[in-house]
Amino acid sequence: MMIKIIVLSGVILSILVQTTNSALTAGFTVHIINAPSNNDIPFSVQCESKDDDLGLKTPKVGDDYNFSFRGNVLGTTRFYCHYSWGSKKQFFDVFNSQMYQSRECGRIRENIFLHTKHTLSGNDYECFWKVQDDGFYFAAHNSPESYTKKYEWN
């Protein structure tokens, strides 16, 4: 009987944590825009977190590969990606606790009439990464003047 109570308590606690996590944390969308000068060399990216492997993707030039998630209640959500473009490779965090806490990503939209956050996707923030011949650029919003180079190809 005691084991059943412990198991049931664990299940209820797990459901409560997941529900609280979804309701209280911000939603994010990470965009990875493939923007080299040509498509002659195949490009691939594989993103993952501690809990999720999003699989190998091969976006074409101009494609916007993106994924959405909610940050965890501890603010420790981390997604990292492995990039490959011909003989060039790179690996870095596309989202981590520092970005979460400092809100480096751009707010999608706020309903000024109701003073509440409202987005069609349920996400509050977007992070943009642009992959180019000379490296990786980051921006809070997808506007050409807002990108800053963060990494070079290895």
DSSP file (Angstrom, degrees, kcal/mol; ACC not computed):
  #  RESIDUE AA STRUCTURE BP1 BP2  ACC     N-H-->O    O-->H-N    N-H-->O    O-->H-N    TCO  KAPPA ALPHA  PHI   PSI    X-CA   Y-CA   Z-CA
    1    1 A M     >        0   0    0      0, 0.0     4,-1.8     0, 0.0     5,-0.2   0.000 360.0 360.0 360.0 -43.0    0.0    0.0    0.0
    2    2 A M  H  >  +     0   0    0      1,-0.2     4,-2.2     2,-0.2     5,-0.1   0.874 360.0  53.6 -63.3 -38.1    2.8    2.4    0.9
    3    3 A I  H  > S+     0   0    0      1,-0.2     4,-2.7     2,-0.2    -1,-0.2   0.900 106.6  52.3 -64.6 -40.7    4.5    1.8   -2.4
    4    4 A K  H  > S+     0   0    0      1,-0.2     4,-2.7     2,-0.2    -1,-0.2   0.891 109.6  49.2 -61.8 -40.3    1.3    2.7   -4.3
    5    5 A I  H  X S+     0   0    0     -4,-1.8     4,-2.5     2,-0.2    -1,-0.2   0.906 111.9  48.2 -65.9 -41.9    1.0    6.0   -2.4
    6    6 A I  H  X S+     0   0    0     -4,-2.2     4,-2.2     2,-0.2    -2,-0.2   0.927 114.0  46.1 -65.1 -44.9    4.7    6.9   -3.1
    7    7 A V  H  X S+     0   0    0     -4,-2.7     4,-2.3     2,-0.2    -2,-0.2   0.935 114.1  48.1 -63.0 -46.8    4.3    6.0   -6.9
    8    8 A L  H  X S+     0   0    0     -4,-2.7     4,-2.4     1,-0.2    -2,-0.2   0.898 111.1  51.1 -61.5 -41.1    1.0    8.0   -7.1
    9    9 A S  H  X S+     0   0    0     -4,-2.5     4,-2.6     1,-0.2    -1,-0.2   0.893 109.4  51.2 -62.4 -40.3    2.6   10.9   -5.3
   10   10 A G  H  X S+     0   0    0     -4,-2.2     4,-2.3     2,-0.2    -2,-0.2   0.905 110.4  48.0 -64.1 -42.1    5.5   10.9   -7.7
   11   11 A V  H  X S+     0   0    0     -4,-2.3     4,-2.3     2,-0.2    -2,-0.2   0.926 113.0  47.9 -64.2 -45.4    3.2   10.9  -10.7
   12   12 A I  H  X S+     0   0    0     -4,-2.4     4,-2.5     1,-0.2    -2,-0.2   0.918 112.3  49.5 -62.8 -43.7    1.1   13.8   -9.3
   13   13 A L  H  X S+     0   0    0     -4,-2.6     4,-2.5     2,-0.2    -1,-0.2   0.904 110.1  51.1 -62.1 -41.8    4.2   15.8   -8.5
   14   14 A S  H  X S+     0   0    0     -4,-2.3     4,-2.3     2,-0.2    -2,-0.2   0.918 111.7  46.5 -62.1 -44.6    5.6   15.2  -12.0
   15   15 A I  H  X S+     0   0    0     -4,-2.3     4,-2.4     1,-0.2     5,-0.2   0.906 112.4  51.0 -63.8 -42.0    2.3   16.4  -13.6
   16   16 A L  H  X S+     0   0    0     -4,-2.5     4,-2.7     2,-0.2     5,-0.2   0.910 110.5  48.3 -62.5 -43.5    2.3   19.4  -11.3
   17   17 A V  H  X S+     0   0    0     -4,-2.5     4,-2.7     2,-0.2    -2,-0.2   0.920 113.0  47.7 -64.3 -44.2    5.8   20.4  -12.2
   18   18 A Q  H  X S+     0   0    0     -4,-2.3     4,-2.0     2,-0.2    -2,-0.2   0.907 114.3  46.5 -64.2 -41.6    5.2   20.1  -15.9
   19   19 A T  H  X S+     0   0    0     -4,-2.4     4,-2.1     2,-0.2    -2,-0.2   0.921 114.6  46.7 -66.4 -44.4    2.0   22.1  -15.7
   20   20 A T  H  X S+     0   0    0     -4,-2.7     4,-2.4    -5,-0.2     5,-0.2   0.911 110.1  54.2 -63.6 -42.6    3.6   24.8  -13.6
   21   21 A N  H  X S+     0   0    0     -4,-2.7     4,-1.2     1,-0.2    -1,-0.2   0.916 111.8  44.2 -57.9 -45.4    6.6   24.9  -15.9
   22   22 A S  H  < S+     0   0    0     -4,-2.0    -1,-0.2     1,-0.2    -2,-0.2   0.875 117.2  44.7 -68.3 -37.9    4.4   25.5  -18.9
   23   23 A A  H  < S+     0   0    0     -4,-2.1    -2,-0.2     1,-0.2    -1,-0.2   0.804 119.9  36.7 -79.1 -29.7    2.2   28.1  -17.3
   24   24 A L  H  < S+     0   0    0     -4,-2.4     2,-0.3    -5,-0.2    -1,-0.2   0.554 101.9  76.5-104.3  -9.1    4.9   30.2  -15.5
   25   25 A T  S  < S-     0   0    0     -4,-1.2     2,-0.1    -5,-0.2    48,-0.1  -0.727  79.4-105.9-109.5 156.1    7.8   30.2  -18.0
   26   26 A A        -     0   0    0     -2,-0.3    45,-2.3    46,-0.1     2,-0.3  -0.400  29.2-127.7 -75.2 150.6    8.3   32.1  -21.2
   27   27 A G  E     -A   70   0A   0     43,-0.2    98,-2.1    95,-0.2    97,-1.7  -0.776  25.8-166.3 -97.7 146.0    8.1   30.5  -24.6
   28   28 A F  E     -Ab  69 125A   0     41,-3.2    41,-2.3    -2,-0.3     2,-0.4  -0.956  15.4-159.7-132.4 147.8   10.9   30.8  -27.1
   29   29 A T  E     -Ab  68 126A   0     96,-1.7    98,-2.5    -2,-0.3     2,-0.5  -0.996  11.8-156.6-124.7 125.8   11.5   30.2  -30.8
   30   30 A V  E     -Ab  67 127A   0     37,-2.6    37,-1.7    -2,-0.4     2,-0.4  -0.894   9.1-161.2-100.9 127.4   15.0   29.7  -32.1
   31   31 A H  E     -Ab  66 128A   0     96,-3.2    98,-2.5    -2,-0.5     2,-0.5  -0.913   8.4-168.4-109.0 133.9   15.5   30.5  -35.8
   32   32 A I  E     -Ab  65 129A   0     33,-3.2    33,-2.4    -2,-0.4     2,-0.6  -0.950  11.6-163.6-122.0 108.9   18.5   29.2  -37.7
   33   33 A I  E     -Ab  64 130A   0     96,-3.4    98,-3.1    -2,-0.5     2,-0.8  -0.822  13.0-142.5 -99.4 122.1   18.6   30.9  -41.1
   34   34 A N  E     + b   0 131A   0     29,-2.3    28,-3.8    -2,-0.6    29,-0.2  -0.740  35.6 157.3 -84.6 109.2   20.8   29.4  -43.8
   35   35 A A        +     0   0    0     96,-2.6    98,-0.4    -2,-0.8    -1,-0.1  -0.216   8.6 144.2-133.5  45.6   22.3   32.3  -45.6
   36   36 A P        -     0   0    0      0, 0.0    96,-0.1     0, 0.0     3,-0.0  -0.290  63.9-103.9 -75.3 173.1   25.6   31.4  -47.4
   37   37 A S  S    S+     0   0    0      1,-0.1     2,-0.3    24,-0.0    95,-0.0   0.759  98.1   5.8 -71.6 -23.8   26.5   32.9  -50.7
   38   38 A N        -     0   0    0      3,-0.1     3,-0.3     1,-0.0    -1,-0.1  -0.961  60.0-129.4-151.9 170.5   25.6   29.7  -52.6
   39   39 A N  S    S+     0   0    0     -2,-0.3     4,-0.1     1,-0.2    -2,-0.0   0.109  75.2 107.5-108.6  18.8   24.1   26.2  -52.1
   40   40 A D  S    S+     0   0    0      1,-0.1    -1,-0.2     2,-0.1     0, 0.0   0.811  75.0  57.8 -68.2 -29.3   26.9   24.3  -53.8
   41   41 A I  S    S-     0   0    0     -3,-0.3    -1,-0.1    44,-0.0    -3,-0.1  -0.900  95.6-117.9-104.5 124.1   28.2   22.9  -50.5
   42   42 A P        -     0   0    0      0, 0.0    44,-1.1     0, 0.0     2,-0.4  -0.333  27.6-155.7 -62.9 139.0   25.6   21.0  -48.4
   43   43 A F  E     +F   85   0B   0     16,-0.3     2,-0.3    42,-0.2    42,-0.2  -0.921  13.5 178.8-115.0 139.5   24.8   22.5  -45.0
   44   44 A S  E     -F   84   0B   0     40,-2.6    40,-2.3    -2,-0.4     2,-0.3  -0.988   8.5-172.4-140.7 153.3   23.5   20.5  -42.0
   45   45 A V  E     -FG  83  57B   0     12,-2.4    12,-2.9    -2,-0.3     2,-0.4  -0.997   4.6-169.6-143.4 139.2   22.5   21.3  -38.5
   46   46 A Q  E     -FG  82  56B   0     36,-2.1    36,-2.4    -2,-0.3     2,-0.3  -0.963  12.2-170.4-132.4 116.6   21.6   19.1  -35.5
   47   47 A C  E     +F   81   0B   0      8,-0.7     7,-2.6    -2,-0.4     8,-0.4  -0.792  12.1 159.7-108.4 148.1   20.2   20.8  -32.4
   48   48 A E  E     -FG  80  53B   0     32,-2.6    32,-2.7    -2,-0.3     5,-0.2  -0.986  22.5-155.7-157.5 164.7   19.6   19.2  -29.0
   49   49 A S        -     0   0    0      3,-3.1    30,-0.1    -2,-0.3    28,-0.1  -0.656  51.9 -82.9-126.0-173.9   19.0   19.7  -25.4
   50   50 A K  S    S+     0   0    0     28,-0.5     3,-0.1    -2,-0.2    29,-0.1   0.853 131.3  27.1 -60.2 -33.3   19.6   17.5  -22.4
   51   51 A D  S    S+     0   0    0      1,-0.2     2,-0.4     0, 0.0    -1,-0.2   0.669 119.4  51.0-104.5 -21.2   16.1   16.0  -23.0
   52   52 A D        -     0   0    0      3,-0.0    -3,-3.1     2,-0.0     2,-0.6  -0.973  49.1-165.2-131.8 131.8   15.5   16.4  -26.8
   53   53 A D  E     -G   48   0B   0     -2,-0.4    -5,-0.2    -5,-0.2     3,-0.1  -0.970  10.8-164.2-107.7 115.5   17.5   15.6  -30.0
   54   54 A L  E     -     0   0B   0     -7,-2.6    -6,-0.1    -2,-0.6    -1,-0.1   0.471  38.6-121.8 -83.1  -1.3   15.8   17.5  -32.8
   55   55 A G  E     -     0   0B   0     -8,-0.4    -8,-0.7     2,-0.0     2,-0.4   0.067  37.0 -51.7  85.9 164.2   17.5   15.4  -35.5
   56   56 A L  E     -G   46   0B   0    -10,-0.2     2,-0.3    -3,-0.1   -10,-0.2  -0.627  56.1-169.8 -78.4 127.6   19.7   16.2  -38.4
   57   57 A K  E     -G   45   0B   0    -12,-2.9   -12,-2.4    -2,-0.4    -2,-0.0  -0.895  16.6-163.3-119.0 149.1   18.3   19.0  -40.7
   58   58 A T        -     0   0    0     -2,-0.3   -14,-0.2   -14,-0.2   -15,-0.1  -0.583  17.2-173.9-130.2  69.5   19.6   20.1  -44.1
   59   59 A P        -     0   0    0      0, 0.0   -16,-0.3     0, 0.0     3,-0.1  -0.358  19.4-129.0 -66.6 144.5   18.0   23.5  -44.8
   60   60 A K    >   -     0   0    0      1,-0.2     3,-2.3   -18,-0.1   -26,-0.3  -0.345  46.6 -64.7 -82.4 169.3   18.6   25.0  -48.3
   61   61 A V  T 3  S+     0   0    0      1,-0.3   -26,-0.2    -2,-0.1    -1,-0.2  -0.351 127.1  18.1 -56.7 130.0   19.9   28.6  -48.8
   62   62 A G  T 3  S+     0   0    0    -28,-3.8    -1,-0.3     1,-0.3   -27,-0.1   0.233  93.8 133.2  91.0 -13.0   17.3   31.0  -47.5
   63   63 A D    <   -     0   0    0     -3,-2.3   -29,-2.3   -29,-0.2     2,-0.6  -0.382  48.8-144.9 -71.4 150.1   15.5   28.4  -45.4
   64   64 A D  E     -A   33   0A   0    -31,-0.2     2,-0.5    -3,-0.1   -31,-0.2  -0.908  13.5-168.2-115.7  97.6   14.6   29.3  -41.8
   65   65 A Y  E     +A   32   0A   0    -33,-2.4   -33,-3.2    -2,-0.6     2,-0.3  -0.768  21.9 168.0 -83.0 127.8   14.8   26.1  -39.7
   66   66 A N  E     -A   31   0A   0     -2,-0.5     2,-0.3   -35,-0.2   -35,-0.2  -0.971  22.7-171.6-143.5 158.0   13.2   26.9  -36.3
   67   67 A F  E     -A   30   0A   0    -37,-1.7   -37,-2.6    -2,-0.3     2,-0.3  -0.988  12.7-145.4-147.3 152.0   12.0   25.2  -33.2
   68   68 A S  E     +A   29   0A   0     -2,-0.3     2,-0.3   -39,-0.2   -39,-0.2  -0.859  23.6 152.5-122.4 153.0    9.9   26.3  -30.2
   69   69 A F  E     -A   28   0A   0    -41,-2.3   -41,-3.2    -2,-0.3     2,-0.4  -0.966  38.6-110.3-163.6 169.0   10.0   25.4  -26.5
   70   70 A R  E     -A   27   0A   0     -2,-0.3   -43,-0.2   -43,-0.3   -44,-0.1  -0.934  35.9-117.5-109.8 138.0    9.3   26.8  -23.0
   71   71 A G        -     0   0    0    -45,-2.3   -46,-0.1    -2,-0.4     2,-0.1  -0.355  35.1-108.0 -66.8 152.7   12.1   27.5  -20.6
   72   72 A N    >   -     0   0    0      1,-0.1     3,-1.7   -47,-0.1     5,-0.2  -0.402  27.9-106.6 -81.1 165.0   12.1   25.5  -17.4
   73   73 A V  T 3  S+     0   0    0      1,-0.3    -1,-0.1   -56,-0.1    -2,-0.1   0.728 119.4  55.9 -65.1 -22.1   11.2   27.0  -14.0
   74   74 A L  T 3  S-     0   0    0      1,-0.0    -1,-0.3     0, 0.0    -3,-0.0   0.583 107.6-124.7 -84.7  -9.9   14.9   27.0  -12.9
   75   75 A G  S <  S+     0   0    0     -3,-1.7    26,-0.2     1,-0.1    25,-0.2   0.769  77.5 118.8  73.2  25.5   16.0   29.1  -16.0
   76   76 A T        +     0   0    0     24,-0.1    21,-0.2    20,-0.1    22,-0.1   0.216  28.9 140.6-109.1  14.3   18.5   26.4  -17.0
   77   77 A T        -     0   0    0     -5,-0.2     2,-0.4    19,-0.2    23,-0.2  -0.339  27.6-177.5 -60.3 135.1   17.1   25.5  -20.4
   78   78 A R        -     0   0    0     18,-0.2   -28,-0.5    19,-0.1     2,-0.4  -0.990  15.0-178.9-141.1 128.0   20.0   24.9  -22.9
   79   79 A F  E     - H   0  95B   0     16,-2.8    15,-2.1    -2,-0.4    16,-1.8  -0.993  10.1-177.9-122.0 135.3   19.9   24.1  -26.6
   80   80 A Y  E     -FH  48  93B   0    -32,-2.7   -32,-2.6    -2,-0.4     2,-0.4  -0.935   9.2-151.1-130.8 154.4   23.1   23.6  -28.6
   81   81 A C  E     -FH  47  92B   0     11,-2.4    11,-1.6    -2,-0.3     2,-0.5  -0.963   9.9-145.4-132.3 145.2   23.7   22.8  -32.3
   82   82 A H  E     -FH  46  91B   0    -36,-2.4   -36,-2.1    -2,-0.4     2,-0.3  -0.932  24.9-163.3-103.4 126.9   26.3   21.1  -34.3
   83   83 A Y  E     -FH  45  90B   0      7,-3.3     7,-1.7    -2,-0.5     2,-0.3  -0.873  10.6-176.9-114.3 146.0   26.9   22.7  -37.7
   84   84 A S  E     +FH  44  89B   0    -40,-2.3   -40,-2.6    -2,-0.3     2,-0.3  -0.983  10.7 167.3-142.8 131.0   28.6   21.3  -40.8
   85   85 A W  E >  S-FH  43  88B   0      3,-2.5     3,-2.0    -2,-0.3     2,-0.3  -0.800  70.7 -58.7-143.6  96.4   29.2   23.0  -44.1
   86   86 A G  T 3  S-     0   0    0    -44,-1.1    -1,-0.1    -2,-0.3   -45,-0.0  -0.521 121.7 -16.4  63.1-126.4   31.6   21.1  -46.3
   87   87 A S  T 3  S+     0   0    0     -2,-0.3     2,-0.3    -3,-0.1    -1,-0.3   0.520 119.1  99.8 -85.5  -5.5   34.8   20.7  -44.3
   88   88 A K  E <   +H   85   0B   0     -3,-2.0    -3,-2.5    65,-0.0     2,-0.3  -0.611  50.2 179.3 -85.4 141.3   33.8   23.5  -41.9
   89   89 A K  E     +H   84   0B   0     -2,-0.3    65,-2.6    -5,-0.2     2,-0.3  -0.928   7.3 171.8-135.2 158.9   32.3   22.6  -38.5
   90   90 A Q  E     -H   83   0B   0     -7,-1.7    -7,-3.3    -2,-0.3     2,-0.3  -0.963   9.9-169.3-163.0 157.3   31.0   24.5  -35.5
   91   91 A F  E     +H   82   0B   0     -2,-0.3     2,-0.3    -9,-0.2    -9,-0.2  -0.952  24.8 134.8-151.3 127.0   29.2   23.8  -32.2
   92   92 A F  E     -H   81   0B   0    -11,-1.6   -11,-2.4    -2,-0.3     2,-0.3  -0.983  54.9 -81.5-165.1 166.0   27.7   26.3  -29.7
   93   93 A D  E     -H   80   0B   0     -2,-0.3   -13,-0.3   -13,-0.2     3,-0.2  -0.586  26.9-174.3 -72.7 129.0   24.7   27.1  -27.6
   94   94 A V  E    S+     0   0B   0    -15,-2.1     2,-0.3     1,-0.4   -14,-0.2   0.558  82.0  14.4 -95.3 -13.3   21.9   28.7  -29.5
   95   95 A F  E    S+H   79   0B   0    -16,-1.8   -16,-2.8   -65,-0.1    -1,-0.4  -0.914  76.1 153.2-158.7 133.7   20.0   29.2  -26.2
   96   96 A N     >  -     0   0    0     -2,-0.3     4,-2.2   -18,-0.2   -18,-0.2  -0.884  57.4 -80.4-150.9-178.1   21.2   28.9  -22.6
   97   97 A S  H  > S+     0   0    0     -2,-0.3     4,-2.9   -21,-0.2     5,-0.2   0.835 123.7  55.0 -61.3 -35.3   20.5   30.2  -19.1
   98   98 A Q  H  > S+     0   0    0      2,-0.2     4,-2.3     1,-0.2    -1,-0.2   0.933 110.6  45.1 -63.5 -44.8   22.3   33.5  -19.7
   99   99 A M  H  >>S+     0   0    0      2,-0.2     5,-1.4     1,-0.2     4,-0.7   0.871 114.3  51.1 -64.5 -36.4   20.1   34.3  -22.7
  100  100 A Y  H  <5S+     0   0    0     -4,-2.2     3,-0.4   -23,-0.2    -2,-0.2   0.949 114.2  41.3 -64.7 -50.7   17.1   33.2  -20.7
  101  101 A Q  H  <5S+     0   0    0     -4,-2.9    -2,-0.2   -26,-0.2    -1,-0.2   0.836 120.6  41.3 -71.5 -33.9   17.8   35.4  -17.7
  102  102 A S  H  <5S-     0   0    0     -4,-2.3    -1,-0.2    -5,-0.2    -2,-0.2   0.482 101.0-131.7 -92.6  -2.2   19.0   38.5  -19.7
  103  103 A R  T  <5 +     0   0    0     -4,-0.7    -3,-0.2    -3,-0.4    -4,-0.1   0.917  42.5 165.8  51.9  49.0   16.2   38.1  -22.3
  104  104 A E      < +     0   0    0     -5,-1.4    -1,-0.1    -6,-0.2     2,-0.1   0.774  52.5  83.3 -63.8 -26.2   18.7   38.5  -25.1
  105  105 A C  S    S-     0   0    0     -6,-0.5     2,-0.3     1,-0.1    22,-0.2  -0.434  91.9-102.5 -78.0 156.2   16.0   37.2  -27.5
  106  106 A G  E     -C  126   0A   0     20,-2.3    20,-2.5    34,-1.0     2,-0.2  -0.567  28.4-113.0 -86.4 140.8   13.4   39.7  -28.8
  107  107 A R  E     -C  125   0A   0     -2,-0.3    18,-0.3    18,-0.2     3,-0.1  -0.475  21.8-147.5 -66.1 137.0    9.9   39.9  -27.6
  108  108 A I        -     0   0    0     16,-3.0     2,-0.3     1,-0.3    -1,-0.1   0.969  62.2 -39.4 -73.6 -54.8    7.5   38.8  -30.3
  109  109 A R        -     0   0    0     15,-0.3     9,-0.8     2,-0.0     2,-0.4  -0.944  45.8-149.6-171.7 148.1    4.5   41.0  -29.4
  110  110 A E  E     -I  117   0C   0     -2,-0.3     2,-1.0     7,-0.2     7,-0.2  -0.993  24.5-125.4-128.5 136.4    2.6   42.5  -26.5
  111  111 A N  E  >> -I  116   0C   0      5,-2.2     4,-1.3    -2,-0.4     5,-1.1  -0.693  24.3-170.7 -79.8 103.2   -1.1   43.3  -26.5
  112  112 A I  T  45S+     0   0    0     -2,-1.0    -1,-0.2     1,-0.2     5,-0.1   0.714  80.3  56.2 -72.3 -19.8   -1.0   47.0  -25.4
  113  113 A F  T  45S+     0   0    0      1,-0.2    -1,-0.2     3,-0.1    -2,-0.1   0.869 119.2  28.7 -79.6 -36.9   -4.8   47.1  -25.0
  114  114 A L  T  45S-     0   0    0      2,-0.2    -2,-0.2    -3,-0.2    -1,-0.2   0.501  99.4-131.3 -99.4  -5.8   -5.1   44.2  -22.5
  115  115 A H  T  <5 +     0   0    0     -4,-1.3     2,-0.3     1,-0.2    -3,-0.2   0.848  69.7 115.1  55.9  37.0   -1.6   44.7  -21.1
  116  116 A T  E   <S-I  111   0C   0     -5,-1.1    -5,-2.2     2,-0.0     2,-0.3  -0.947  74.0-104.4-131.9 154.9   -0.9   41.0  -21.5
  117  117 A K  E     +I  110   0C   0     -2,-0.3     2,-0.3    -7,-0.2    -7,-0.2  -0.600  43.0 174.0 -75.1 136.4    1.4   39.0  -23.6
  118  118 A H        +     0   0    0     -9,-0.8     2,-0.3    -2,-0.3     3,-0.1  -0.928   6.4 162.3-148.7 121.0   -0.3   37.4  -26.6
  119  119 A T        -     0   0    0     -2,-0.3     3,-0.4     1,-0.1     5,-0.1  -0.977  40.8-130.0-134.7 152.3    1.2   35.5  -29.4
  120  120 A L  S    S+     0   0    0     -2,-0.3    -1,-0.1     1,-0.2     0, 0.0   0.855 111.0  45.2 -66.9 -34.4   -0.3   33.1  -32.0
  121  121 A S  S    S-     0   0    0      2,-0.2    -1,-0.2    -3,-0.1     3,-0.1   0.580 111.0-116.7 -86.5  -9.5    2.4   30.5  -31.3
  122  122 A G  S    S+     0   0    0     -3,-0.4     2,-0.3     1,-0.3   -95,-0.2   0.483  78.1 122.0  83.9   2.2    2.2   30.8  -27.5
  123  123 A N        -     0   0    0      1,-0.1    -1,-0.3   -97,-0.1    -2,-0.2  -0.759  47.3-165.5-103.0 148.5    5.8   32.0  -27.5
  124  124 A D        +     0   0    0    -97,-1.7   -16,-3.0    -2,-0.3   -15,-0.3   0.717  68.3  35.6-101.2 -27.1    7.0   35.2  -26.1
  125  125 A Y  E     -bC  28 107A   0    -98,-2.1   -96,-1.7   -18,-0.3     2,-0.4  -0.929  57.1-156.8-135.0 152.5   10.5   35.6  -27.5
  126  126 A E  E     -bC  29 106A   0    -20,-2.5   -20,-2.3    -2,-0.3     2,-0.4  -0.980   2.9-161.9-128.0 143.6   12.5   34.8  -30.7
  127  127 A C  E     -b   30   0A   0    -98,-2.5   -96,-3.2    -2,-0.4     2,-0.5  -0.990  12.3-155.0-121.8 131.5   16.2   34.3  -31.1
  128  128 A F  E     -bD  31 139A   0     11,-2.6    11,-2.1    -2,-0.4     2,-0.5  -0.930  11.7-176.9-115.2 128.0   17.7   34.6  -34.6
  129  129 A W  E     -bD  32 138A   0    -98,-2.5   -96,-3.4    -2,-0.5     2,-0.5  -0.990   8.8-162.3-118.6 127.5   20.9   32.9  -35.8
  130  130 A K  E     -bD  33 137A   0      7,-2.7     7,-2.4    -2,-0.5     2,-0.6  -0.952   7.4-150.8-113.1 123.7   22.1   33.6  -39.4
  131  131 A V  E     +bD  34 136A   0    -98,-3.1   -96,-2.6    -2,-0.5     2,-0.2  -0.833  26.6 167.1 -96.6 120.5   24.6   31.2  -40.9
  132  132 A Q  E >   - D   0 135A   0      3,-3.1     3,-1.2    -2,-0.6   -98,-0.0  -0.749  51.3 -92.6-127.6 174.2   26.9   32.8  -43.4
  133  133 A D  T 3  S+     0   0    0    -98,-0.4    20,-0.2     1,-0.3     3,-0.1   0.859 124.5  40.6 -54.9 -38.8   30.2   32.0  -45.3
  134  134 A D  T 3  S-     0   0    0      1,-0.2     2,-0.3    18,-0.1    -1,-0.3   0.425 124.3 -73.1 -96.5   0.6   32.3   33.8  -42.6
  135  135 A G  E <   -D  132   0A   0     -3,-1.2    -3,-3.1    17,-0.2     2,-0.4  -0.989  62.5 -37.0 149.2-156.2   30.4   32.7  -39.5
  136  136 A F  E     -DE 131 151A   0     15,-2.9    14,-3.2    -2,-0.3    15,-1.6  -0.935  41.2-164.8-121.5 129.7   27.4   32.9  -37.3
  137  137 A Y  E     -DE 130 149A   0     -7,-2.4    -7,-2.7    -2,-0.4     2,-0.3  -0.889   4.9-154.0-118.1 143.5   25.4   36.0  -36.5
  138  138 A F  E     +DE 129 148A   0     10,-2.8    10,-2.3    -2,-0.4     2,-0.3  -0.899  16.0 167.4-119.3 146.1   22.9   36.6  -33.7
  139  139 A A  E     -D  128   0A   0    -11,-2.1   -11,-2.6    -2,-0.3   -33,-0.2  -0.989  37.2-140.7-152.5 151.3   19.9   39.0  -33.4
  140  140 A A  S    S+     0   0    0     -2,-0.3   -34,-1.0     6,-0.3     2,-0.3   0.739  97.9  26.8 -79.4 -25.1   16.9   39.5  -31.2
  141  141 A H  S    S-     0   0    0      2,-0.2     2,-2.0   -36,-0.1    -1,-0.2  -0.972  89.7-109.8-136.8 150.7   14.8   40.4  -34.3
  142  142 A N  S    S+     0   0    0     -2,-0.3     3,-0.0    -3,-0.1   -13,-0.0  -0.486  70.4 124.2 -84.9  73.0   15.2   39.4  -37.9
  143  143 A S    >   -     0   0    0     -2,-2.0     3,-2.2     1,-0.1     4,-0.5  -0.999  65.9-125.0-129.4 136.8   16.3   42.8  -39.4
  144  144 A P  G >  S+     0   0    0      0, 0.0     3,-0.8     0, 0.0    -1,-0.1   0.810 107.3  51.6 -51.4 -38.8   19.5   43.1  -41.4
  145  145 A E  G 3  S+     0   0    0      1,-0.2    -3,-0.1    -3,-0.0     0, 0.0   0.625 101.1  63.0 -76.7 -11.3   21.0   45.9  -39.2
  146  146 A S  G <  S+     0   0    0     -3,-2.2    -6,-0.3    -5,-0.1    -1,-0.2   0.577  75.7 107.0 -92.6  -8.3   20.5   44.1  -35.9
  147  147 A Y    <   -     0   0    0     -3,-0.8     2,-0.4    -4,-0.5    -8,-0.2  -0.488  46.7-168.7 -76.9 139.3   22.8   41.0  -36.5
  148  148 A T  E     -E  138   0A   0    -10,-2.3   -10,-2.8    -2,-0.2     2,-0.3  -0.990  27.6-114.2-126.0 133.8   26.1   40.8  -34.6
  149  149 A K  E     +E  137   0A   0     -2,-0.4   -12,-0.3   -12,-0.2     3,-0.1  -0.496  40.3 164.7 -69.1 130.2   28.8   38.2  -35.5
  150  150 A K  E     +     0   0A   0    -14,-3.2     2,-0.3     1,-0.3   -13,-0.2   0.716  57.9  17.6-114.0 -36.5   29.2   35.8  -32.6
  151  151 A Y  E     -E  136   0A   0    -15,-1.6   -15,-2.9   -59,-0.0    -1,-0.3  -0.962  57.6-144.6-141.0 154.3   31.2   32.8  -34.0
  152  152 A E        -     0   0    0     -2,-0.3   -17,-0.2   -17,-0.3     2,-0.1  -0.762  38.7 -92.9-109.0 163.1   33.4   31.9  -36.9
  153  153 A W              0   0    0     -2,-0.3   -63,-0.2   -19,-0.2    -1,-0.1  -0.449 360.0 360.0 -68.0 147.9   33.6   28.5  -38.6
  154  154 A N              0   0    0    -65,-2.6    -1,-0.1    -2,-0.1   -64,-0.1   0.420 360.0 360.0 -86.4 360.0   36.3   26.1  -37.3
